[in-house]
C-alpha cells in the first residue's frame, strides 16, 4: 500500500511538472502547402511551403516558411476562434475573399522593420477594433517567420479549436498571393482579389506526456482507494 501511495505521489508530481514544462515545450501541428502554385512562380518569397502551429500552456505560435525570402513580404493570418459572429473581411481591408469563413482575429505583419512589425486586431462585431490592437514583433530565421501570441489575447485556452488560414502579400492594396488553404492559384494577378480555400483546424491541447501522466496518476489514485 505504501508503494502505491509513493507511486501515486510521484506520478502526480511528474504530471504537474509536465504541465509546467508546457511553458517551453508544447504541441505542434505541421501544415504543408504546394510549391510553385502562384500566378508568377518567380515570386518565391510569397510561395508558402509550410506552416507550423504550436502551443504551450500560455502561448500559441505560427511559423510560416516560404520557398525564398525577401524583406518586402507581408503576411496575413486569418483566425476564427468562436462558432458565432465574426466577419468575412480583414483588418487590412485587403481584397481577399474568405470563402464564407467568419473570422474574429487578424494578424498582419511585415519584416522590413526589425521590431514592432506585427499587429493583432480583434473584431468586436462592430468592426475591427484598432483602438485596442496589439503591436508586437515577429521572429525571422532564414525563410521562416514566426509569431507568438498569448492564448489569453484571443480568449483561447487548452481545448479550444481554431480555424485559420495564412496568406502572403505585397504592399499597398495587394491580395493574398499564396494561401495555405489552397494548393492551386489563389489569384490571377496583383489586381485581382484572392480566394481562400477551406480553413485549416488546430486544437489547443496540453502536451501528450502531461495527459498520459495525469491518467496514470488518476489510475493509481483509484486503485489505492
C-alpha positions in Angstrom: 0.0 0.0 0.0 2.9 2.3 0.9 4.4 1.6 -2.6 1.1 2.5 -4.3 0.9 5.7 -2.3 4.5 6.6 -3.3 3.9 5.8 -7.0 0.8 7.9 -7.0 2.6 10.8 -5.4 5.5 10.5 -7.9 3.1 10.3 -10.9 1.1 13.3 -9.7 4.3 15.3 -9.2 5.6 14.3 -12.7 2.2 15.4 -14.2 2.4 18.7 -12.5 6.0 19.2 -13.7 5.0 18.2 -17.2 2.2 20.8 -17.3 4.7 23.3 -16.0 7.1 22.4 -18.8 4.4 23.5 -21.3 5.7 27.0 -20.9 8.7 26.0 -23.0 7.6 22.8 -24.9 4.1 22.3 -26.3 2.1 20.7 -29.1 2.8 21.0 -32.8 0.8 20.8 -36.0 2.5 21.0 -39.4 0.5 22.1 -42.4 2.1 21.6 -45.9 1.4 23.7 -48.9 2.2 23.0 -52.6 5.2 24.9 -54.1 5.0 26.8 -57.4 1.3 27.4 -57.1 1.4 31.2 -57.8 0.4 33.2 -60.8 4.1 34.1 -61.0 6.3 31.4 -59.6 9.3 33.8 -59.8 7.9 35.2 -56.5 9.5 32.6 -54.3 9.3 34.8 -51.2 5.5 34.7 -51.5 5.3 30.9 -52.0 4.2 29.2 -48.8 5.7 25.7 -48.4 4.5 25.0 -44.8 3.0 26.5 -41.7 3.8 25.1 -38.2 1.4 25.8 -35.4 2.3 25.1 -31.8 1.1 25.9 -28.3 2.3 25.9 -24.7 0.1 26.4 -21.7 0.1 30.1 -22.2 1.1 30.9 -25.8 0.4 30.0 -29.4 3.0 30.3 -32.2 2.5 30.4 -36.0 5.7 29.8 -38.1 5.4 30.4 -41.9 8.1 29.0 -44.2 8.3 30.2 -47.8 10.3 28.9 -50.8 12.5 32.1 -50.7 12.7 35.2 -48.6 12.5 38.9 -49.2 12.0 41.7 -46.6 9.2 43.3 -48.6 6.9 40.3 -47.9 3.7 40.9 -46.0 2.0 38.2 -44.0 -1.7 37.8 -43.0 -3.2 35.3 -40.6 -6.9 34.9 -40.5 -8.3 33.4 -37.3 -11.8 32.1 -36.4 -11.8 31.3 -32.7 -15.6 31.2 -32.0 -18.5 29.5 -33.6 -20.7 32.6 -33.6 -20.3 36.0 -35.1 -17.2 37.2 -36.9 -16.7 38.9 -40.3 -15.7 37.9 -43.8 -13.4 41.0 -44.0 -9.9 41.6 -42.8 -8.3 44.3 -40.7 -6.1 45.5 -43.5 -9.0 45.7 -45.9 -7.1 43.7 -48.5 -9.1 42.2 -51.4 -9.4 38.7 -50.0 -12.5 36.5 -50.3 -12.5 34.2 -47.2 -15.0 31.9 -48.9 -17.6 32.2 -46.2 -15.3 32.0 -43.2 -16.2 34.4 -40.4 -13.0 35.5 -38.6 -12.7 37.3 -35.3 -8.9 37.9 -35.1 -6.4 39.0 -37.7 -2.6 39.2 -37.7 -0.9 41.4 -40.2 2.9 41.6 -40.4 5.9 42.7 -42.3 9.6 42.0 -42.0 11.2 45.2 -43.3 11.2 46.6 -39.8 13.1 44.7 -37.0 10.7 45.3 -34.2 7.0 46.3 -33.6 6.3 44.8 -37.1 3.1 42.8 -36.3 -0.4 43.7 -35.4 -3.1 41.5 -33.7 -6.5 43.0 -34.3 -9.8 41.7 -32.9 -13.3 42.1 -34.5 -15.8 43.1 -31.8 -18.8 42.6 -34.1 -19.0 46.4 -34.6 -15.9 46.4 -36.8 -12.1 45.9 -36.4 -11.1 47.2 -33.0 -8.0 49.2 -34.0 -8.2 51.2 -30.7 -7.1 48.0 -28.8 -4.8 46.5 -31.5 -1.7 44.8 -30.1 1.6 45.6 -31.7 4.4 43.0 -31.2 7.4 41.7 -33.0 7.9 38.6 -35.3 11.0 36.5 -35.4 12.7 35.7 -38.8 15.1 32.9 -39.4 16.1 32.1 -42.9 12.9 31.6 -44.9 10.7 31.2 -41.8 8.9 34.0 -39.9 7.2 33.3 -36.6 4.6 35.0 -34.4 3.9 34.2 -30.8 0.7 35.5 -29.1 -0.7 34.7 -25.7 -3.7 32.4 -25.7 -5.4 34.9 -23.4 -5.1 37.7 -26.1 -7.5 35.7 -28.3 -9.6 34.2 -25.4 -8.2 30.8 -26.1 -7.5 28.1 -23.6 -6.5 24.4 -23.6 -9.1 22.6 -25.5 -10.0 25.5 -27.8 -10.4 24.7 -31.5 -9.5 27.4 -34.0 -9.9 27.6 -37.8 -7.3 29.6 -39.7 -5.7 30.5 -43.0 -2.4 32.1 -43.8 -1.6 34.3 -46.8 1.4 36.2 -48.2 1.1 39.5 -49.9 2.9 42.6 -51.1 2.4 46.3 -50.1 -0.5 48.6 -50.8 -3.8 47.0 -51.6 -2.4 43.7 -52.9 -4.5 40.5 -52.4 -3.2 37.3 -50.9 -0.7 35.9 -53.4 -0.5 32.5 -51.8 -3.0 31.0 -49.4 -2.1 28.0 -47.2 -5.7 26.8 -47.6 -5.1 26.2 -51.4 -2.7 24.0 -53.4 -3.5 25.9 -56.6 -3.5 29.6 -57.7 -5.4 31.9 -55.2 -5.3 34.9 -57.5 -4.7 35.5 -61.2 -2.6 38.7 -60.6 -1.8 41.7 -58.4 -5.0 43.4 -59.3 -7.4 40.5 -58.7 -8.9 39.5 -55.3 -7.6 36.3 -53.9 -9.9 33.5 -52.8 -9.2 31.3 -49.8 -9.9 27.6 -49.7 -11.3 25.6 -46.7 -9.8 26.9 -43.5 -7.4 24.6 -41.5 -8.1 23.5 -38.0 -5.9 23.4 -34.9 -6.8 22.3 -31.3 -5.0 23.9 -28.4 -4.0 20.9 -26.3 -1.6 20.1 -23.5 1.5 18.0 -24.2 0.7 14.3 -24.7 3.1 13.4 -21.9 1.1 15.5 -19.5 -2.1 13.8 -20.5 -0.6 10.4 -20.0 0.9 11.2 -16.7 -2.4 12.6 -15.4 -4.2 9.5 -16.5 -1.6 7.3 -14.7 -1.8 9.4 -11.5 -5.6 9.1 -11.6 -5.5 5.3 -12.1 -3.1 4.8 -9.2 -5.4 7.0 -7.1 -8.4 4.9 -7.9 -6.5 1.7 -7.2 -5.4 3.0 -3.8 -9.0 3.5 -2.7 
